[in-house]
């Protein structure tokens, strides 16, 4: 059941030293390619990375919050072509979310690494760094990297009591149900 998947999914930053099987990678790719896209323009493109040296390179794409990629057996770089759609960010985000949910459904852990509008260093953006690392064309934008693998720990889902129901209004802002 889909709600069970949502209730159990957690970000995973520690991975077992175990590769992700090709069959599962194929399913992850298929799930992204089935993602909804505004007007069917499909402005996203994906780079599937399993080479340890490239994963180490991705792990230093920004000063904080990416280092765990080096210990993941797999990462998928979510890219988009801004010339194809004015809502490429939204379309790429949907595809990334579908990827997270599919990973969980396949018994894998995953974690989003935000790269868009982040800095590699004082002279280079994270996007520029990753574009060079992966040989991406100039027109391609990098939104995020999703690290994927078998989690080292089994984290419980967030409890219902931790949900922010006070952020929900009904009919008009501020009206509580």
ZAGU-669536 format. One record per residue (C-alpha): residue number from 1; z, x, y. Coordinates in steps of 0.5 Angstrom, whole numbers, padded with zeros to 4 digits. Layout:
N
 zapa    up  east north
  NUM     Z     X     Y
...
***
This chain:
177
 zapa    up  east north
    1  0000  0000  0000
    2 -0002  0003  0007
    3  0005  0001  0010
    4  0008  0006  0005
    5  0004  0011  0007
    6  0006  0010  0014
    7  0013  0010  0012
    8  0013  0017  0008
    9  0008  0021  0012
   10  0011  0027  0016
   11  0009  0033  0019
   12  0009  0039  0014
   13  0009  0046  0017
   14  0011  0050  0010
   15  0006  0050  0005
   16  0006  0053 -0003
   17  0002  0058 -0004
   18 -0003  0054 -0008
   19 -0010  0052 -0006
   20 -0012  0045 -0005
   21 -0017  0043 -0010
   22 -0025  0042 -0009
   23 -0024  0035 -0011
   24 -0019  0034 -0006
   25 -0023  0038  0000
   26 -0029  0033 -0002
   27 -0025  0027 -0001
   28 -0022  0030  0006
   29 -0029  0031  0008
   30 -0031  0024  0006
   31 -0025  0021  0009
   32 -0027  0024  0016
   33 -0034  0022  0016
   34 -0032  0015  0014
   35 -0028  0015  0021
   36 -0030  0010  0026
   37 -0033  0012  0032
   38 -0035  0009  0039
   39 -0042  0006  0038
   40 -0043  0010  0032
   41 -0045  0016  0036
   42 -0040  0021  0031
   43 -0039  0026  0036
   44 -0035  0030  0032
   45 -0036  0036  0027
   46 -0031  0039  0023
   47 -0030  0046  0020
   48 -0027  0047  0014
   49 -0023  0054  0013
   50 -0020  0057  0007
   51 -0021  0064  0008
   52 -0014  0067  0009
   53 -0017  0072  0015
   54 -0019  0066  0019
   55 -0013  0062  0018
   56 -0009  0068  0020
   57 -0014  0068  0026
   58 -0013  0061  0028
   59 -0005  0062  0027
   60 -0005  0066  0034
   61 -0010  0061  0037
   62 -0004  0059  0042
   63  0002  0063  0043
   64  0007  0057  0040
   65  0006  0052  0035
   66  0000  0055  0031
   67  0003  0060  0027
   68  0005  0056  0021
   69 -0003  0056  0020
   70 -0003  0063  0017
   71  0001  0060  0011
   72 -0003  0054  0010
   73 -0009  0054  0004
   74 -0013  0050  0008
   75 -0015  0048  0015
   76 -0020  0043  0018
   77 -0022  0045  0025
   78 -0024  0038  0029
   79 -0029  0039  0034
   80 -0033  0035  0038
   81 -0040  0034  0043
   82 -0038  0032  0050
   83 -0045  0031  0051
   84 -0046  0026  0045
   85 -0040  0021  0048
   86 -0035  0020  0053
   87 -0030  0018  0048
   88 -0031  0024  0044
   89 -0023  0026  0044
   90 -0022  0019  0042
   91 -0027  0019  0036
   92 -0024  0026  0034
   93 -0017  0024  0034
   94 -0019  0018  0030
   95 -0022  0023  0025
   96 -0016  0027  0025
   97 -0011  0021  0024
   98 -0015  0019  0018
   99 -0015  0026  0015
  100 -0007  0026  0016
  101 -0007  0020  0012
  102 -0012  0022  0007
  103 -0008  0028  0006
  104 -0002  0024  0005
  105 -0005  0020  0000
  106 -0007  0026 -0004
  107  0000  0029 -0005
  108 -0002  0034  0001
  109  0002  0036  0007
  110 -0001  0037  0014
  111  0000  0038  0021
  112 -0004  0037  0027
  113 -0004  0044  0032
  114 -0006  0041  0039
  115 -0011  0046  0042
  116 -0015  0042  0047
  117 -0013  0044  0054
  118 -0008  0050  0051
  119 -0008  0057  0053
  120 -0009  0063  0048
  121 -0007  0068  0053
  122 -0008  0069  0061
  123 -0015  0070  0061
  124 -0018  0066  0055
  125 -0017  0058  0053
  126 -0015  0057  0046
  127 -0022  0053  0045
  128 -0025  0059  0047
  129 -0022  0064  0042
  130 -0023  0059  0037
  131 -0030  0058  0039
  132 -0031  0065  0038
  133 -0027  0066  0032
  134 -0031  0061  0028
  135 -0038  0062  0032
  136 -0038  0055  0035
  137 -0044  0053  0040
  138 -0043  0053  0047
  139 -0043  0045  0047
  140 -0038  0044  0042
  141 -0031  0043  0044
  142 -0025  0044  0040
  143 -0020  0039  0040
  144 -0015  0041  0034
  145 -0013  0044  0028
  146 -0010  0041  0022
  147 -0007  0045  0017
  148 -0007  0042  0010
  149 -0003  0044  0003
  150  0002  0043 -0002
  151  0009  0042  0002
  152  0014  0047  0000
  153  0019  0041  0001
  154  0019  0034  0000
  155  0021  0031  0007
  156  0023  0023  0007
  157  0020  0019  0012
  158  0023  0017  0019
  159  0028  0011  0018
  160  0027  0004  0021
  161  0033  0005  0025
  162  0029  0011  0029
  163  0023  0007  0031
  164  0023  0006  0038
  165  0022 -0002  0038
  166  0025 -0002  0046
  167  0018  0001  0048
  168  0014 -0006  0045
  169  0013 -0012  0050
  170  0010 -0018  0048
  171  0005 -0022  0053
  172  0007 -0018  0059
  173  0010 -0011  0060
  174  0018 -0012  0060
  175  0018 -0018  0056
  176  0022 -0017  0049
  177  0021 -0021  0043
***
